[in-house]
Amino acid sequence: LKTAISGTVREIIKLPTLQLREGQAIVIEAAEDVSSVSQSVSIGEDASPVEIFKAIMDAGIWEVDDYALPLHLRVAAPEVIEEYIKESGESEFVESLRNIPYRDRAIETLIVNALDRQPQSWVRSHIFTSDSDRIVAGVRLLQRLSGAKQTIVAVPSHLADSESTKKVMDALKAEVAVSNGKYPASLEPILILALTGKEMVFPSKNSRECGIAVVDVMALEQLVKAVLEGNEDREVTVQVNLSGRREYHLLKCPVGTPVLHIIDHLALNPDSLTKVVLGGDFLGYAHYDLDVPITGEVDVLSLWDTEIFHYKHDPCIRCGFCVRVCPMNLVPAEISMCCEYNRFEEAVGKGIYQCIECGLCSYVCPSHRPMVQLIRHGKQELERAREVS
């Protein structure tokens, strides 16, 4: 376990996770100097691929997107994983590494994702332009770890001619793919299809099957701080949107900071807030507990202080708007109705696991049906059923 600050452990309590599941949280009373905890030993730029693999694994990089595998397993070349297994001896963890799907598949293409995840989010753009040196250093490490023959840097159109793009392109000799930023172009399955023409396999969502690894610039910044600089400050960059006032703030806060502390920092009255969403307007989750901590999965915190709006949805009118906008070519109306009436196995046949929960179907629905919420509910129920069986 690693912490963002030094202090005293006071208690272990239950709090909701980002996905509103029950999780455990360790409450730490900060020491008087509130110093950050730096525990890692940095490696040199000439470190071997196996040393890089170990360092990234020990650093515990926490990524915003929902990837099938952690960063070190998603990017590492097959021979690196095999060498680590041989060096580590027999253990339950090593046995689990042997069972990773497509472990023997070489990584041919490394995609660096600098596209912002969703509308009203600019965190990745900010990091790409303000910390390009770390981006270059991080990509070089992953190039050595993966052995990828091709590196593609995906940038939004407004950064195509920026100094940071030119610096990254010249330093890495990488291809630059310019996107118009139309949502959900930044999400892993859509990005891979657009840049390589290959489709990910569902429900595993394992990009190794395609010989591709995607890593975003936020993870690269964390990687370089922890692995090359030995700085485990465990800070995350969070964009706070005061949606009712159209104000936007970029904050750096330690992992584990309660949402209530951020609200106090911005001099807001928590009693005046009518809605709190972690993860952004399209991809996020509305939360009821202001003590929920900010984790590495959170890049956007949206706060509303406008009048409470009670959503009321009507029956589906079969207009097909959700089908027209679905980037995965699904029929969200039918999948969500299966979940609404507990026909979960039928939802599997209709492609519930192919859904990337982008939220476009709910956004365009004239009946205001909560399709993403129903689909998320269906996935959770299917997961519970598998655990019981």
Sequence and secondary structure as in RCSB ss.txt:
>XXXX:A:sequence
LKTAISGTVREIIKLPTLQLREGQAIVIEAAEDVSSVSQSVSIGEDASPVEIFKAIMDAGIWEVDDYALPLHLRV
AAPEVIEEYIKESGESEFVESLRNIPYRDRAIETLIVNALDRQPQSWVRSHIFTSDSDRIVAGVRLLQRLSGAKQ
TIVAVPSHLADSESTKKVMDALKAEVAVSNGKYPASLEPILILALTGKEMVFPSKNSRECGIAVVDVMALEQLVK
AVLEGNEDREVTVQVNLSGRREYHLLKCPVGTPVLHIIDHLALNPDSLTKVVLGGDFLGYAHYDLDVPITGEVDV
LSLWDTEIFHYKHDPCIRCGFCVRVCPMNLVPAEISMCCEYNRFEEAVGKGIYQCIECGLCSYVCPSHRPMVQLI
RHGKQELERAREVS
>XXXX:A:secstr
   SB EEEEEEEEEE TTS EEEEEEEEE TT  B        TT  HHHHHHHHHHHT   SS  SS HHHHH
S HHHHHHHHHHH S HHHHHHHT TTTT    EEEEE S SSTT  HHHHHHHH HHHHHHHHHHHHHHH  SE
EEEEEEGGGTTSHHHHHHHHHHT EEEEE   TTTTSHHHHHHHHH     TTTT GGGGTEEEEEHHHHHHHII
IIIS     EEEEEEEETTTTEEEEEEEETT BHHHHHHHTT  GGG  EEEES TTT EEES TT B  TT  E
EEEE S              HHHHH TT   HHHHHHHHHTT HHHHHHTTGGG     HHHHH TT   HHHHH
HHHHHHHHHHHHH 
